[in-house]
Amino acid sequence: MDDADEVFLNAKPIGGGGALPPDYESAYNMERTYPIPSGMIDFDGDNVIAVRVFDAWQVGGIYEGPIGLVTRQHYRRRNYRHT
């Protein structure tokens, strides 16, 4: 993600990196992992993920993966962390 972001599930914040204006702070090289708290997923209806991204310079946004929704066990097994 380049440069700063806020992520929401069903209109509730679940994570973010850096800071959007007016207090802009870049987090372009920060790994993003946003656990979803238990009870936030609506298993009987629709769920909406919204990503707000701010880019201050050149190419920005969601530019590199892996990107996905995975269980904690799958995340650990596949080691999605960039090292």
C-alpha positions in Angstrom: 0.0 0.0 0.0 1.4 3.4 -0.9 1.3 5.7 1.0 -1.4 5.7 3.8 -4.6 3.8 4.3 -7.6 3.1 6.4 -9.5 -0.2 6.2 -13.1 -0.8 7.2 -15.4 -3.8 7.5 -19.1 -3.0 7.5 -18.3 0.7 8.2 -16.2 -0.1 11.2 -12.4 0.5 11.2 -10.2 -2.7 11.3 -6.8 -1.2 10.5 -4.6 1.3 8.8 -1.1 2.4 8.0 0.4 5.9 8.1 -2.0 8.8 8.4 -4.2 10.5 5.9 -4.2 14.3 5.6 -4.2 16.8 7.2 -1.7 14.9 9.5 -0.2 13.0 6.6 2.4 10.3 7.4 3.6 7.8 4.8 3.8 4.1 5.5 4.5 3.0 2.0 6.9 0.2 3.0 5.0 -1.1 6.0 3.5 -4.6 5.9 -0.3 -4.5 6.3 -2.1 -7.2 8.2 -5.5 -6.5 9.6 -7.1 -9.1 11.8 -10.9 -9.1 11.8 -12.3 -9.1 15.4 -14.6 -11.9 16.2 -18.2 -11.0 15.8 -17.7 -8.4 13.0 -18.6 -10.7 10.1 -22.3 -10.9 9.2 -22.6 -14.6 8.3 -26.3 -14.1 7.4 -25.9 -11.1 5.1 -23.5 -9.0 3.0 -20.2 -7.8 4.3 -18.4 -4.7 2.8 -14.7 -4.1 2.9 -13.7 -0.5 2.2 -10.1 0.7 1.7 -9.3 4.4 1.7 -5.9 5.2 0.3 -3.9 8.4 0.1 -0.9 8.7 -2.2 1.4 11.8 -2.0 3.8 11.0 -4.7 4.0 9.1 -8.0 2.4 5.6 -8.3 0.2 4.7 -5.3 -2.6 2.6 -4.0 -2.7 -1.2 -3.6 0.3 -2.1 -5.7 1.7 -5.4 -4.4 0.5 -8.7 -2.9 -0.3 -11.1 -1.8 -3.7 -9.7 -1.1 -6.5 -11.7 0.4 -8.8 -12.7 3.2 -7.5 -15.8 5.0 -7.9 -17.5 8.3 -5.3 -17.0 11.0 -4.2 -20.6 10.5 -3.8 -20.2 6.7 -1.9 -17.0 7.2 0.6 -18.7 9.6 0.9 -21.7 7.3 1.5 -19.8 4.1 3.6 -17.1 5.9 2.2 -14.1 4.1 4.5 -11.8 5.9 7.1 -10.1 3.7 10.5 -10.8 5.1 
